Structures are given as C-alpha cells and as structure tokens.
Amino acid sequence: MAAAAEEPEGRRGRGPRPGPAPGSPAGRAVAEGSPGGGGRRVFSPAGEFREFSRRQLRDMERLFRQYDAGKDGFIDLMELKLMMEKLGAPQTHLGLKNMIKEVDEDLDSKLSFREFLLIFRKAAAGELQEDSGLHALARLSEIDVSTEGVKGAKNFFEAKAQAINEASRFEEEIKAEQEEKKKQAEELKQRKAAFKELQSTFTQ
C-alpha cells in the first residue's frame, strides 16, 4: 500500500491552508461545482471572465446569491424557477431543465456561479436565442442590475464588442512594435553596409 504523500516541511504541524474569503466570487467557486472544495479545478471569475468588469462580476454574484436560497453555492431547478418568476418570465418545468442544460458543463443539473456567468457570456456573444429562457434571464436581470445605478453594468451586450475593440487595439500595438523593430533592423543593416563600403575604400 502506497504511503501518503508527505507534507512539505514548511507546512508540518500547521493547520489547513487558508482559502479565499467566503462570499466572494473567488471564494464561492474555489473548487468549481463543489461547495466543500472537493478537488475540482480552481476558478477565478476575474481571470476567466475578463470581458466583464469587477463591478459587473460583483453584481452578477449578488444576483446569484440572492436566488441561492440554500446557500450551498448552486442554483437548483426550484431556485431557478423562483428566480424566473421574480424576473417576470416564468418557465415550464421542461423549460427550466433546458435552461440549466445549456450551461451545465459538469452535468450536475444545477448552476454553479461559473455556469451562471456563462449565461451572460453567451448573451454578450449573441449565442442565445431571443425566445430562450436564458436570454430572458440575462435581459431581465440586466435591467434589475442597472436600476441599482451601477456604472458599466447597464448593457452586458456591449461587453463583447468592447472586448473585441480591446483585442484589436492590442494587436495594433503589437504590429506597430514589430514595424518599429523592422525599421530599426533595416537602418542597422544600412549602417553596416555603409561602414563596410567605407572600409573597402580605405583598404584599396
């Protein structure tokens, strides 16, 4: 029987490593899909969902926590049912199941915070059908969030265009740097050629 992995010397005799603060997006989804941190991949909302500002992510988390009645880090089918009713877009039982299925990457039939954020990513990318429950959720919750006076959270659907513009600007900066390096290399080449020509003149 294999021996248990020895703990690093610096950690011996100490308690468990402190995790992210509970209640924060990172703390809520340390081990995605596992409230107790059961060994699944670490998830950083700000790191993965860069198209959204930190303030937008906080407001999405606030909305998520509002309907996470069980406080277990998930929105299950009944909690989603209540959410859609409160948003004014009630769904059938099958409709609710289809909503979860569309973003349920770990197939546990409920929404983790990361999967909840996927709804808004898909909405911003125009990947949701206009008559779908998820589209209604993104659209109606957008209105609810914006009424709180949150700057930048007024239109989630502009996030994709903003991300594309930022990417284009970044590519333009890289291209400009490459052109500058190319120009410098050409000038250096010309100087070397002129120097060699000058040398050959003196050696004749």
C-alpha positions in Angstrom: 0.0 0.0 0.0 1.5 3.3 -1.0 2.4 5.7 1.8 0.5 9.0 2.0 2.3 12.0 0.4 4.5 13.7 3.0 3.5 17.3 3.8 6.2 19.9 2.9 8.5 20.7 5.8 7.3 24.3 6.0 3.7 23.2 6.5 4.2 20.5 9.1 2.3 21.0 12.3 0.3 23.8 10.8 -3.5 24.0 10.1 -5.0 23.8 6.6 -4.1 26.5 4.1 -6.4 29.5 4.3 -8.7 29.8 1.2 -10.3 32.8 -0.4 -12.7 34.8 1.7 -16.1 33.1 1.8 -18.8 35.1 0.0 -16.5 36.5 -2.7 -16.8 35.2 -6.3 -13.4 33.5 -6.0 -14.3 32.1 -2.6 -17.6 30.8 -3.8 -16.0 28.9 -6.7 -12.6 27.8 -5.4 -13.4 24.2 -6.4 -16.0 24.7 -9.1 -19.1 22.6 -8.6 -18.0 21.5 -5.1 -19.1 23.6 -2.1 -16.5 22.0 0.1 -13.7 22.4 -2.3 -13.7 18.7 -3.3 -10.7 18.8 -5.6 -12.2 20.2 -8.8 -10.4 22.9 -10.8 -9.8 26.3 -9.3 -11.8 29.1 -10.9 -11.2 32.8 -10.8 -14.1 34.9 -12.1 -12.0 38.0 -12.8 -9.3 35.9 -14.5 -11.6 33.9 -16.8 -14.4 36.4 -17.5 -12.2 39.3 -18.4 -14.9 40.8 -20.7 -16.7 41.9 -17.5 -15.5 44.5 -15.0 -15.1 43.6 -11.4 -18.1 45.6 -10.5 -20.2 43.7 -13.1 -18.9 40.4 -11.6 -19.9 41.6 -8.1 -23.4 42.5 -9.3 -23.7 39.1 -11.0 -22.6 37.4 -7.8 -25.1 39.5 -5.8 -27.9 38.3 -8.1 -26.7 34.7 -7.9 -26.5 34.8 -4.1 -30.0 36.4 -3.9 -31.6 33.3 -5.5 -29.2 30.7 -4.0 -31.8 30.1 -1.3 -30.0 27.0 0.1 -26.7 29.0 0.4 -24.8 26.0 -1.0 -23.1 27.8 -3.9 -25.6 26.5 -6.5 -28.9 27.5 -8.1 -31.0 24.3 -8.5 -34.1 23.9 -10.6 -36.6 25.1 -7.9 -34.4 28.1 -7.1 -34.2 28.9 -10.9 -38.0 28.6 -11.1 -38.4 31.2 -8.3 -35.8 33.4 -10.0 -37.6 33.4 -13.4 -40.9 34.1 -11.7 -39.5 37.0 -9.8 -37.9 38.4 -13.0 -41.3 38.2 -14.7 -40.5 35.4 -17.1 -41.9 32.1 -15.6 -40.8 28.9 -17.3 -42.3 25.4 -17.6 -40.5 22.5 -15.9 -39.0 21.4 -19.2 -38.0 25.0 -20.0 -36.1 25.3 -16.7 -34.4 22.0 -17.3 -33.3 23.1 -20.8 -32.0 26.4 -19.3 -29.8 24.5 -16.9 -28.7 22.0 -19.6 -27.4 24.7 -21.9 -24.7 25.8 -19.5 -24.4 22.8 -17.2 -20.8 21.8 -18.0 -20.4 19.4 -15.1 -23.9 17.8 -15.7 -25.0 18.0 -12.1 -28.4 19.5 -13.1 -27.8 22.8 -11.2 -26.0 26.1 -11.8 -22.7 26.9 -10.2 -21.5 30.5 -10.1 -19.2 29.9 -13.1 -22.1 28.4 -15.1 -24.3 31.3 -14.1 -21.6 33.7 -15.6 -21.6 31.6 -18.8 -25.2 32.8 -19.3 -24.1 36.4 -19.5 -21.0 35.5 -21.7 -23.3 33.7 -24.2 -25.7 36.6 -24.1 -22.9 39.1 -24.8 -21.7 37.0 -27.7 -25.2 36.7 -29.2 -25.2 33.0 -28.7 -28.7 32.8 -27.0 -31.9 32.5 -28.9 -34.1 35.6 -28.2 -37.1 33.4 -27.2 -35.0 31.3 -24.8 -35.3 31.3 -21.0 -31.6 32.1 -20.6 -31.9 35.2 -22.9 -34.8 36.4 -20.8 -32.8 35.8 -17.6 -29.8 37.8 -19.0 -32.0 40.6 -20.4 -34.3 41.0 -17.3 -31.5 40.7 -14.7 -29.6 43.3 -16.7 -32.4 45.7 -16.1 -32.5 44.9 -12.4 -28.8 45.4 -12.1 -28.7 48.7 -13.9 -31.5 50.1 -11.8 -29.1 50.0 -8.8 -27.1 52.7 -10.5 -24.1 50.5 -11.3 -22.0 52.2 -14.0 -20.8 49.9 -16.7 -23.4 47.2 -15.9 -26.1 48.9 -17.9 -25.6 46.9 -21.0 -24.0 43.4 -20.8 -24.5 43.0 -24.5 -21.9 45.7 -25.2 -19.2 43.7 -23.4 -18.3 41.5 -26.4 -17.8 44.5 -28.6 -15.7 46.2 -26.0 -13.6 43.0 -25.6 -13.1 42.8 -29.4 -12.1 46.5 -29.6 -9.5 46.0 -26.8 -8.1 42.9 -28.6 -7.9 44.9 -31.9 -6.1 47.7 -30.1 -3.6 45.2 -28.6 -3.0 43.7 -32.0 -2.4 47.1 -33.5 0.2 47.9 -30.7 2.0 44.7 -31.4 2.0 45.4 -35.1 3.4 48.9 -34.5 6.2 47.5 -32.3 7.0 44.9 -35.0 7.2 47.6 -37.7 9.4 49.7 -35.5 11.8 46.8 -34.8 11.8 46.0 -38.6 12.6 49.7 -39.3 15.5 49.7 -36.8 16.9 46.4 -38.2 16.8 47.9 -41.7 18.6 51.0 -40.5 21.2 48.9 -38.8 21.7 46.9 -41.9 22.2 50.0 -44.0 24.7 51.4 -41.5 26.7 48.2 -41.6 26.7 48.2 -45.4 27.9 51.8 -45.4 30.6 51.0 -42.9 31.8 48.1 -45.0 31.9 50.3 -48.1 33.9 52.9 -46.2 36.3 50.2 -45.0 36.8 48.9 -48.5 37.6 52.4 -49.7 40.4 52.7 -47.1 41.9 49.3 -47.9 42.2 49.9 -51.6 
